């Protein structure tokens, strides 16, 4: 493949054009470089599109969290035929960064036509998006159909040697089947939760509602030792309100917290992304009651699956067991990584040792 790099008049945009195929891959440093409708049209046309690929989610990550963007646009005859979202994020406990598609969330290339040539040009362009301290490119996909690209990625030097997964609960057989498939302890907790004086409200994404939710979210994450995303990220999610379910729980008339669910209409799935239930409300079976409500809501609104989010791959972990008892199936995440700097193998080795001995 013969390609020639050219610079555009925009300082945040660079282009690589293949003279044989007429394809151009443009790298942009902000999602605002492209029209929202034009981007989302590709996501909706692509077989592998997800809510995480949508313009609004990428804008929330860029503007609300502050991860620098390195998105790739694939064009043919000035028509946008593919998008590859990427962000630069720190590699923990190192001075280096990774280029990743997408974080938080799940990514992967979306290519609608000329897939073979488009993917080849994208993979050729990726190293140019990495600075000296950005030493690896990673793809983390939730849809195993992305495995169709494994041969091309392996041929370009990508490796798939990370393990992770999450629990996904099928909903297509109806609520009775979901409830009957739960562990007896979960069915018992839901029944007891129904006996409490409680209300669950589908709240609008107003500033006031997000303020209350965010305070409970911070309390919840402190109790589990989790990473807290900035308030600005949640405020930015108001731009995609039609893809958010904010279920708020009141116990004995007092606001207890809630779940912020992401609606992945592209995959007919509801993602349980953010929980905000402080430990003070565990005795009321608050989490179980909210999950039960969301399952029923999802079924009534035509969704086929509920995705609990990261479940890890360790049955000894408490969160793993909690999610497993709802009856979901443990499905793998799909990872690929390719070093773009000679220092990457050393960092990867150090990461492996840290994960092996951490906590020992």
PyMOL commands that set and color helices and strands:
alter all, ss='L'
color gray80, all
select helices_A, chain A and resi 31-33+36-45+51-53+55-65+115-129+144-155+175-180+184-195+207-224+231-243+265-267+279-284+286-300+318-324+344-357
alter helices_A, ss='H'
color red, helices_A
select strands_A, chain A and resi 3-7+13-18+23-28+68-69+71-76+79-84+87-90+97-101+110-111+134-141+165-170+198-203+244-251+254-264+269-277+305-310+329-332+334-339
alter strands_A, ss='S'
color yellow, strands_A
deselect
rebuild
show_as cartoon
